[in-house]
Amino acid sequence: MPRKKMYGEPKVKLSLSLTETATKWLEGKQVELTASSLSDVIERLARELPKKSVNG
């Protein structure tokens, strides 16, 4: 079954292994961004990085 579409794209299930430090950092970002999930945090950060690298 296809995953829910966000940003006009289908989502793909992905499994990651992270350290406790990375997980806690992402959880902090989740609160800061009022994101619905850790995957939402990763999605938002991934979409923001290219903008920052282009704009300096």
N, C-alpha and C positions, 0 to 999 in steps of 0.2 A: 504494500500500500504506500503510495507517495506521501511524503511528509508535507506538512502545511507550508504553503508558499508565503514567504516574507520578502519584502523588497523586490517583488516581482519575479522571484526565483524560487524554484523548489528547494526544500531543505534536504540535506543528505545526513544520514545518521553516521556519527563518527565516535570512536572510542579513544579517550586520552588517558594517560597516566601522568599525574602531576604530584609534585612534592607537597607536603603540608604547607610549606611557606607560600608556594604559588597559589594553592587553593585559598588560603586565608587572604592573600592579596586580592584575588578575584572576588571573594566574598565582600571585602571592603569596597571594591569598585562597584559591586552590585548594589550596595546600600547607597553609595555616592551618586550613582546614575539612576537610581530607582528602577533598576532593570528587573524583569520578571524571573530571570534564571541566569545561571552562569554562562550558558550558551549564548544568551542575549548579550551579556557583557562582552564576550569574545567577539561576537558579530559586530557590535558597536565599535569596539576598539579597532578591529580589523578594517572597518570602513573609514575610520577617522585617520588612521596612520598615513594612507596615501595622500590625503588632503594636507596633512602637516608637512610631509616631505616635499610636496610641490610648492607649498607656501613658505618653506624655509624653516 
